[in-house]
């Protein structure tokens, strides 16, 4: 006997242990079944389950469980990422708490400590994924730093270096002064900050008392200026193009150049060009072959080494001794000093308050510096060409398709990819340097020594490159390195290319593009056939979640409070392709009611003798109610299957919800109550058999979204042994005899009762009051249906009688329409119709007034331009709600005649 209520805390751990220990999640490379493969986006080894994880892993697990039930050989490849900077930062903090540091420990000892930390604390997220119900093939779990994947990384690096696709170069990179490492764009976050815009006069050489004024937010980089750029179409400066300015404080002559980068509408239209400390300026410098002196070091301290030879004293403009005294100071102290000196020299025209976006390291929290350094780069532009063609030709398809435009935009403008990082934790670059600086790239030290021996004619001491590879380099190999490459394994032959990648749009460039580039280059084929892009999880108002806003939702807390099934179904119900998910605990709580509804329906069936009937044949049922339910189940199966095939998780959830809650629970079981009460009649036996059969269908349909409660009911009802629903076949439509006639009859009865209930609700007729139902313009078939189902109609519509109506409706009646039939409910004497009319008119007027207020706000261009997008969207939703409410109340007034 089922317990009164479902206990997620007790059932979830027990059922997951059964699944995992029985091998229910396992792929089988020897199977004859068609494979279906999803590669997990490997979470950071430092990570804990957050709400974004809950979204993407719920979607992936739903798809995997669906395909597994379709008898596909499913591989959901698990694993985690070594997360270079994040992991190194965690361990460095531990060392600091112990009074030591990474550098005091030394490289080998530090790396030993990182591995120790991983062994002790690195499995947190995999344990949490089990709580989410993720049916990953755990024995195949990989780690981006395990030996097999490390070998793949070294092999790809060596091969691509030999092909000229990996090389060393001196270019501008994002530099984190705190970590003293290059970082990727994904590790840079822009923060809006209050600052200043300084207007500085640069004297024109040979033209006394003439200046060109530039506006800058970074006066501390002024000593590194090598030119002033103006737009070639800007009439104000046309006569200055080709002349030189004198760089304040430095005294160096710098050219005034023409370049379209300068926007005449911004600032003064003249731009200081500092190629070593600004990405746009670097591009200008390359176009004009300008020098690129650095004036900030790796700690973001001021240095003059590369400009010292060009500093000269110019009265009233430059004093080399002043800059020399600033050497070694922090960039912000130098900023203040330079501004003060410019003001003293009367070269500072004005200062404007300015709010701008300042890039920061997302983990260090300090402003990053564009820094000119020698790094290892990958020729991403060359690798991008096959990736672009693959999407253009449809070999990989994005869902929704509009994200292909984002993919194209990023890849067609891609810059050289900086793949080296100044860290210790990560894949150390397989490059060794000889005594003369010559580089030897090989998979191991022995290979490098052999290359050096050939080059030098003797054995020389080699030094390995200190840097490690960007984490995204190894992640880019994930779809094939996890399957055993470079070895030609059965798994690689069977599961590559994978079927679908599930991810959010924010890493299309950083991860999706890199996997496409690497997969096509190394394997000669795309890494996945489909890229399903889901949105981000936001709060119920559509705002991005952040600790500072206090609106972060912990998925584990939601699981503790409402159960995993409630959270998973909520995510599925809210997840449309590419659409952000607006989530709140209240929404999860509301979907917990659906879990409860399913459990209660199963208990009701159990208490009424419903149980699976061996050999039950849906084609043999005779009752219209049975045929109607089977036909409705077929529709639900078709809708759910089509939705999952198309990655429309929200439509899948809606189809399951609609059929389970409305059709099965609210209508079928209510219709069936009098039949159940008949005891052991043939009609009761058939209804019980149909009820059990369709309950089994519901459990299978819902299993991808709600695995635990469905598995618990599957075993309890005897559909199979405990823990076997996960292996059950996905439901298929079951033939139902004369389904069309049954559908017409039962849908008519449902429509009639629904209309009557709607009128009674709008008119606030108490349930205790019975009212006649009069049918005007009803044909013989409709009247016959009403007669056959009169007891059910009277019970479910709270009717005193059901009969035809000839002539006009009695005074004081409310009306509704069902096809050609007018449903008349005489309410005079039952409720105060006058008071109801006044109430409805008052509520309608209020709804219209609220709609008018919101419409006025949305029509205000100033409001729309200043308000946050989520606020505008919230107001649009409110307008739609008030408008719909006014229309509903208008219809209700119309029912009163």
Secondary structure as GFF3:
##gff-version 3
##sequence-region A 1 897
A	DSSP	alpha_helix	8	21	.	.	.	ID=ss1
A	DSSP	beta_strand	35	39	.	.	.	ID=ss2
A	DSSP	beta_strand	43	44	.	.	.	ID=ss3
A	DSSP	alpha_helix	51	69	.	.	.	ID=ss4
A	DSSP	beta_strand	73	77	.	.	.	ID=ss5
A	DSSP	beta_strand	79	81	.	.	.	ID=ss6
A	DSSP	alpha_helix	84	97	.	.	.	ID=ss7
A	DSSP	alpha_helix	102	105	.	.	.	ID=ss8
A	DSSP	alpha_helix	107	121	.	.	.	ID=ss9
A	DSSP	alpha_helix	124	131	.	.	.	ID=ss10
A	DSSP	three_ten_helix	138	140	.	.	.	ID=ss11
A	DSSP	beta_strand	142	143	.	.	.	ID=ss12
A	DSSP	alpha_helix	147	162	.	.	.	ID=ss13
A	DSSP	beta_strand	166	176	.	.	.	ID=ss14
A	DSSP	beta_strand	181	183	.	.	.	ID=ss15
A	DSSP	three_ten_helix	185	187	.	.	.	ID=ss16
A	DSSP	beta_strand	188	204	.	.	.	ID=ss17
A	DSSP	beta_strand	211	216	.	.	.	ID=ss18
A	DSSP	three_ten_helix	219	224	.	.	.	ID=ss19
A	DSSP	beta_strand	227	230	.	.	.	ID=ss20
A	DSSP	three_ten_helix	238	240	.	.	.	ID=ss21
A	DSSP	beta_strand	244	246	.	.	.	ID=ss22
A	DSSP	beta_strand	253	258	.	.	.	ID=ss23
A	DSSP	beta_strand	270	273	.	.	.	ID=ss24
A	DSSP	three_ten_helix	275	277	.	.	.	ID=ss25
A	DSSP	alpha_helix	279	288	.	.	.	ID=ss26
A	DSSP	three_ten_helix	308	310	.	.	.	ID=ss27
A	DSSP	alpha_helix	320	326	.	.	.	ID=ss28
A	DSSP	alpha_helix	331	344	.	.	.	ID=ss29
A	DSSP	beta_strand	348	361	.	.	.	ID=ss30
A	DSSP	beta_strand	369	378	.	.	.	ID=ss31
A	DSSP	alpha_helix	380	392	.	.	.	ID=ss32
A	DSSP	beta_strand	397	399	.	.	.	ID=ss33
A	DSSP	alpha_helix	403	412	.	.	.	ID=ss34
A	DSSP	beta_strand	417	418	.	.	.	ID=ss35
A	DSSP	beta_strand	420	421	.	.	.	ID=ss36
A	DSSP	beta_strand	431	433	.	.	.	ID=ss37
A	DSSP	beta_strand	439	441	.	.	.	ID=ss38
A	DSSP	alpha_helix	445	456	.	.	.	ID=ss39
A	DSSP	beta_strand	463	464	.	.	.	ID=ss40
A	DSSP	beta_strand	468	469	.	.	.	ID=ss41
A	DSSP	alpha_helix	471	476	.	.	.	ID=ss42
A	DSSP	alpha_helix	478	481	.	.	.	ID=ss43
A	DSSP	alpha_helix	490	495	.	.	.	ID=ss44
A	DSSP	beta_strand	498	504	.	.	.	ID=ss45
A	DSSP	three_ten_helix	505	507	.	.	.	ID=ss46
A	DSSP	pi_helix	508	512	.	.	.	ID=ss47
A	DSSP	alpha_helix	513	523	.	.	.	ID=ss48
A	DSSP	beta_strand	528	534	.	.	.	ID=ss49
A	DSSP	beta_strand	537	539	.	.	.	ID=ss50
A	DSSP	alpha_helix	555	562	.	.	.	ID=ss51
A	DSSP	alpha_helix	564	574	.	.	.	ID=ss52
A	DSSP	beta_strand	581	583	.	.	.	ID=ss53
A	DSSP	alpha_helix	585	607	.	.	.	ID=ss54
A	DSSP	three_ten_helix	618	620	.	.	.	ID=ss55
A	DSSP	alpha_helix	624	645	.	.	.	ID=ss56
A	DSSP	alpha_helix	649	657	.	.	.	ID=ss57
A	DSSP	pi_helix	658	668	.	.	.	ID=ss58
A	DSSP	alpha_helix	669	676	.	.	.	ID=ss59
A	DSSP	alpha_helix	682	703	.	.	.	ID=ss60
A	DSSP	alpha_helix	707	716	.	.	.	ID=ss61
A	DSSP	three_ten_helix	725	727	.	.	.	ID=ss62
A	DSSP	alpha_helix	739	762	.	.	.	ID=ss63
A	DSSP	beta_strand	771	776	.	.	.	ID=ss64
A	DSSP	alpha_helix	780	788	.	.	.	ID=ss65
A	DSSP	alpha_helix	790	797	.	.	.	ID=ss66
A	DSSP	beta_strand	799	805	.	.	.	ID=ss67
A	DSSP	beta_strand	813	818	.	.	.	ID=ss68
A	DSSP	beta_strand	821	826	.	.	.	ID=ss69
A	DSSP	alpha_helix	833	858	.	.	.	ID=ss70
A	DSSP	alpha_helix	861	866	.	.	.	ID=ss71
A	DSSP	alpha_helix	869	895	.	.	.	ID=ss72
###
